[in-house]
Structure formats: structure tokens, C-alpha cells
Amino acid sequence: GLSRFTSLGVALLLAVSYQHIFFSQNARGYIGHVLFSVLASGLLLKALQTDRLRYWVMYAAAMLLNFASLIISAYVLAAHVLVAAVALALAYRAGKPLAPAFRRLAAVFTVVGFLAFHLYALILPSVYVRATVAYSDGAQQSGSGSGYFSIFSPDFAGELLRSLTVGIGLGEGPLAAIVILAALLVMAVGYVAMLRHQWALTLALTAPGLANAAFIVISGLTFSPRIFLTLLPLAIIAAVQGVHSLSTIVAGLMSGRLQRALPVAATALAVFLVAAVSLSSLRWYYSVPKQPYRATLEYLETQRQSEDIVIVVDLAEQGYRYYADRMGVRENEGYFVVQTVEELDSLVSAQTSHDRYLVTTLTRFLRSRKPELERRITRDWSILQTFPGSIGNGQITVWVESP
């Protein structure tokens, strides 16, 4: 397994990773879910190894806090049941008594499951409706969904590439693809080593994501990539372990002090280099808002004349309205909101202003929710200015009518 020194390297990389920092500033509970998933997994292993009451109690508390963060912690609990079942099977093969461990595991899992069920009992019908309606492929095609991803779609592959490369500042070109491929190979080596040295923790961190993905595929649902955020610690651990394992193999070809020093030195160097790159990429993150509505409004208010109008489309409505109210720009005077092609055509034909500006954001969602409206905009309007945002597809685009 990893030494304490390299474990600190894993913690450092997680702390400065773009994805961790992004979701740390998001109130949806995903970082809490990651924290308590890792903590509960470690506590389960400690409880299985020592069979001390305090670790069982701490495990139950960590899992309840996990459920309080996100309901998808059910996948983590299912993974832990799987780990426990495998551990019991191995103990049975070794001729060890199973009854005491089985009773404790059954009691702990029952208590956690019972309390978690009551935590969500009142909203379970709403959760079911949300999962089967808003996240269905049909909802995306009909326009009633919010533009989530299908697991095998090119859009998901593109978003995955974007979310990985934005944290290392390489863009989305060939160099980024080469770096990601090399990192995946190192992670594969590290993952195999993790299975050999600590199969239970590796399984506990892997199984929730696999179970979640299997459920999505079998149910034909769409999803947001953030639900797989628990795989981030696993990926970082595998990467650091991979560097350590590969450098150990190379060190085996040497002798003396260099043989002992190389694995530690190579791992430390890799950790600090990646941490430095990640930290440098955060300059862009902190210089760009998640969605630049304020900058867009300020730009439009300097560009447009009093008789000009601004047309705000689809998902840009709420954010634009929020900042417009604070800047004293009134709806149906300084700007108008449209949700359909008919509303856009009606507004354009009714206005005789000198210039018209149109504002869009989250265009991938617009394309999946309202394809006719998206096609009309790209056909009849030209991009005037684009303001970058740090969330995926969150840039705001200002359009003018094509000549």
C-alpha cells in the first residue's frame, strides 16, 4: 500500500484538484458525499479488522452523514454490503467463525438503512418521479428534461474531456489527449497494485460508481457527471500508486541507496509537479465567474441604444433576470424573455427597434430541450460576443441578427 508520505501526496492532489475546489463551492452536497464515502469506507475496513465498537459506531455515523449529503449514498452502502459479503466468504474459506461478524454487520447495515430510509421517506415519491421523468431519454428528446447526458453519448465524452483538461490547463487538443492516455495507463498499474495490497478498500471505492453506471444503463436514464465524483479520490490514489509501483520496478534494476530512494523521490516529484500544474490552472478558475451574467449585462448596456431590445432565451432567463433587477434593468422594457420559436418570431416582428441582441447560455441544453429554437437562432443570428464561464457549457453568448 501507500506509505504515509505518499498518502499525504494523495491528499494534496485532491485538495488542489479543480474538480474538488469547484464542487467545494457548490451547495449541493457532493463534496460532503465524497468525504463521507471515503471516510466510511476506511472505517468499515477498520471495524472489520479490529471489531471494536467505536469503529462500528463511527462507521454508522459517517454513513448517516453521507446519506444526509446525497441520496445516492445508497450505492456506497450497497458497495459496503458487497465488501462485507466477500470478507465473510474469505473468512469462511479460512475456517474462521462467521456468526459474530455476521451479526455485527447485519446490525450496523440494518440501523444505517433504517435511519437513511426515514431520512428520505417523505420525498421518495418525488425522487422516483424526478428520476423517471426528468432524467429519462424521452424527456430530453421532448424538451421537458434539462439536457443531461446519456452515458455512451459523444456529448458525455466531450464533457468528460473538458472537465479533466480544465484542471491541468492543457485545453482539449492532442497534447491533452496524450497526457490523459498516459495518466490512464499509470492509473491502471496503480489500480492493479491497489487490488493486490488492499482489495477491500479498492472495491469499496470502485463499486458505488459501477453500480450507479449499471443502474443508469439498465434504466435507460440520463445523468449529470457529478454523480460520479466519488471516483475522483480513487483515480488520484490509483495514479499515485501507479507512479510508486512503476518507479519501484525501475528501482529494482538498480542497487544501493538509489534503489531505495527512487520510488519515494519519483512519487514526490510527480505529486508536486501535478499539484503545481493544478494550482496554476486555478488562476483561470478564479478569474472567471461560473456564469458571467454581470459582465454580459454591463456589455449590453453599453452597446445598445434606448430603442434597442435584448432577447433572453431559455435557460438564460433566471440568471439574467437576477442580475438585471440589481442593475435596474426592467423586464419587458430593457429585455424580453422567449422560450419558443413562436415567441421569438412574434417579438422580432412586433419590434421595430434599430438593433436586437439575443442572449443564450447552456446551448447544449438548449439543443436537446428545444432543437427548433436552437436551429432558428443559429440560422438567423450571428455571434457578437462570448463571455467565458467556469461551469461546463456555461459561457454566455450575445447574438445579433444576421444581415
Secondary structure, 3 states (H helix, E strand, C coil): CCCHHHHHHHHHHHHHCHHHHHHHCCCCCHHHHHHHHHHHHHHHHHHHHHCCHHHHHHHHHHHHHHHHHCCCHHHHHHHHHHHHHHHHHHHHHCCCCCHHHHHHHHHHHHHHHHHHHHHHHHHHHHHHHHHHHHCEHHHHHHCCCCCCECCCCHHHHHHHHHHHHCCCCCCCCHHHHHHHHHHHHHHHHHHHHHHHHCHHHHHHHHHHHHHHHHHHHHHCECECHHHHCCHHHHHHHHHHHHHHHHHHHHHCCCCCHHHHHHHHHHHHHHHHHHHHHHHHHHHHHHHCCCCCHHHHHHHHHHHCCCCCEEEEEHHHHHHHHHHHHHCCCCECCCEEEECCHHHHHHHHHHCCCCCEEEEEECHHHHHHHCHHHHHHHHHHEEEEEEECCCCCCCCEEEEEECC
